[in-house]
Amino acid sequence: MEKEAQKPADQRETPDGPLLEGCECYTCQNYTRSYIFHLFDVKEMNANILLAIHNSWVYDHHLFGEIRKYLPF
């Protein structure tokens, strides 16, 4: 099975806008998806930090938010 050749960074289609539509995290409110992809391409450490901020927010508000609905408090 052959691997598909990856397009160079300047030829990839990365839509502008937040990582996740409707997300209220710091990353999605202040940076575009294409900028974060650029940071990954140039191996900038900020890409990992911004993605960690986004993922923490998503886990806390989506996953744990759903769990909190079913806890008997």
N, C-alpha and C positions, 0 to 999 in steps of 0.2 A: 504494500500500500504506500503510495507516494504522498509525501507531505506537500501541501499547497505552498507555493512561494508567497512569502509575506510581502506586501507592497511597501515601498519606502515610505517613511513617515510623511513626506510632503505630498504623497498621492493618496493617502487614506482619507476616507470620508468620515469625519467626526462632526456630528451635529453640534451647533452651539446650544447653549442652555445649560441648566444644571445637570448633575449626574442623575438625579431622580426628580421627575416633575412633581411639584408640590412639596418637596422636601424643604424644611425650614432650618437645616443645619447651617453652621457658619460657612462651610465649604460651598454648598450649593447657593447660598445667598451672595457670595462674594467672588466666585470663580466659575468659569465656564468649563464644560466637559473637554473642549478642544485644548484649553490651556493646561488642564491636568494631564491629558494625554501627552502634550508636549513635554511636561515635566518628567513623565516616565521615559519618554524617548531619549532625553538628554541625561537620564539617570540622576535627576535632582532629588535630594533627600526630602524636599518639601512635598513632593508627590505622595510619598508614604504617610507623611504627617497629615496632609489634607484628607487623604482617603481614610485614615484611622479616625479622624474627627467625624467624618461622614458616617462611617460604619458604626461608631459608638452611638451616634444619634439615632440611626435607624434601628439598632438593636434595642435601645432604651425605649423609644417611642412606639415602635411597631410591634416587635416581638414581646417585650415585657409589658407593653400596654395591653396587649391581648390577654396575657396571663393575668394581669391585675384585674381585668373585668370579672374573672371567675373566682377570685379569692374572696372569702367571706369576711370582709372587714366592715 
